[in-house]
């Protein structure tokens, strides 16, 4: 598996062999949400960085999943329509939300690597 990148909003990104990027929410995010009961997946279209691309609802709350980089969504995880609990069971695997083609691959460098994300989590826990 290739190296993961993260956003400060607790989304993870993985660059695939074909250059597309898979997006989901981190274990921290799904744990904070609790039992996921519904996922609204994005449309297959272009989104700007920071725009609402998806929504995840749990027994506790609803939360937006933001587009981490500008790009075009090319695939969605339709399995989440019938089994949203996959987000809780395997957030970094079968619980992925969508794949997209980035408009500018250089923007990946603006995202957090594993060490930076771990520091963010530690700072959040210490606050």
C-alpha positions, 0 to 999 in steps of 0.5 A: 500500500502506498503512503497515506496523506491526511487533512486536518479535518481527519480525511485520509488520502492514498495515491493509487497506481493509476494516479487516482486518489482514494479518500476516506475518514480516519480511524480517529474521525469514525471513532469520534462519530460513533456508529455510522448509519448513513453516508451520502456519497459525492456526485461524479463531478469536479469539486474545488478543494475544501468544498463539501463532497460527502456527508457521514451520519452517525447515531451521534452526529452528522459531519461533512467530508471535504474535498481535500484537493481540487479534482474530479470524482471518478468513483464512489464506494457504492457498498456504503449505501447498503453497509455504512458500518464499513466505515467503522469496521475498516475506515482505511480499507473497505470504508473508503468514500470516493476516488478522484483525479487531482487537478494538480498533483503538486497539491499533495505536498500540502497535506499531512504525512503520518508523523504530522498527523500523529502530532495533530492527534496528540495536540488534540488529545492534549488540548 
